Amino acid sequence: MPQLIKMQKPSFSIRRISFFLLVPILFFACERIVETLGPNVFDYYPIEVGKYKVYQIDSIVYNEYNCTVQTATYQIKEVTENETTDGEGDPTFIVKRYFRRTSADAWTLYNIWTEKIEDNQIQRVEDNQRIIKMVSPIQENRRWDGIVYIRRDTLVPIRGGSIDMFKDWDDFVCENIGNTFVDTLSNTVYTDVAKIVQVDKTNNIERRFSTEVYAKNIGLVYKEMRILDTQCRTPGTCTGNSDIAACIGTPWYLKAEKGFILKQSLIEHNY
């Protein structure tokens, strides 16, 4: 009769073999991701003590309380004054902001903001609201939650009341890296910029738009915001019954009843 041969048990189990085969795959996959992201570099958002920027601000404010539209032009100077340590123990830069109506006026201290680099983020505190302005490495179409520290239902004070400014804000997205940007207000051409779209949402009664343009080795050179609400009441009176259907397609600068439009252009700096 044929003799049965007892097979020896393999020294490695199939599960153990699968594990060793998987380890190199995971290792190389992680290595590729790290290589793609690269180091944290903030060429589009340099921070240095002693540097300053002067901006011209053009604004239109829609006052729902008395149904007026007010326009204003003024200048803001931002100076990175010094470096300190915040409550979390991180190095933080103090940004003093000065105000004047025209170039003939003296600067007056307006408010103080702060900004810092935390891990791969630029965080800036503006009027007690912490915003993640930029993340590194900067990449086309990269997204992040720029207002993770802000409640979406935060009411921001404006002339004539307050507005739900951050309603419907989603992820920030980076676009147009390396492109040219022409600022028609200051008549300046920037040959290497990155645009951050913070929000671009609209419906029949609300408009939320905010975008910032950063030039390489300079920082913020242009900003535009359109934070507007309407009930489509009688134009110019803010009274009467709401007629949303009648004002669909009407430009926002005409139908807005509450909120503001802001344009900010860099006109002087020492970067």
C-alpha positions, 0 to 999 in steps of 0.5 A: 500500500502507498505510504502516507507522508505527513507534510511539515507545517510551514514555518511562516503562516499565510497571515504573517507572509501577507503582513510582510508583503504589505509593509513595503507597499505601505512604506513606499506609499507613505514615502510618495505622499511626503515627497509630494507635499514637500517642506513647509515654505511660506514664500507667499506669506513672509513674516518679518519684524520691521516690515510694513504694508500700506493698503488703500481700502475702498468700501461700500456699506449698506445700512439696513437701519436707515436704508443708506448706502455709504462709500468710503476710501481710506488707508491702512498701514500694517506693521509687524512690530515685534515677536512675542509668545502667545497663551499656547507658548507659540512664537507670535508676531504682533501686527499693529494697524494704523488708519488715515483718510488720505496720504496727507493725514497722520497715522493713528493706531487703529487696532492690533492683530496677531499672526503666527506659524503653527505646524503647516499653517499661517494663523491670523487673529483679526478682531478676535477671529482666528483664521487659517490664512494659508497652509504649506506646502502651497498647491493648486486646488489644495483645500482646508477649513480656514475658519475651523476656529470660528462658529459659522453663525457668528454675527459680525458687527457692521454699521447699522447692526450685524450680519451673519458673515460666515454663513455657508463658508466651506473650505478655502481653496488655492488657485492660480499659483504662479500666475500674473495678477494686475491690480488696476487700482495701484497699476501694479503687475505681480508676476507670481501670485497665489489666489485664496478663494475663501468663499464664493456663494450666492442665492436669491437673498444672500451673497458671500464672496471673499478672496485674497491674492498673495504675491511671492516674497511680498504677501497679501497684495489684494483682497475683495469681499462682498458680504451682502443680504437683501429681502428685495423690498422697494429699491432705495427705501428698505420698506414694503413687501419682499418680492424676491422673484422681481429682483432675481438677476438684479446686480447685488450692488443695486439690490443689497440692503445690508452688508458691505463691499470691500476692496483692498489694494497694496500701494506701498511696502518694504518687502 
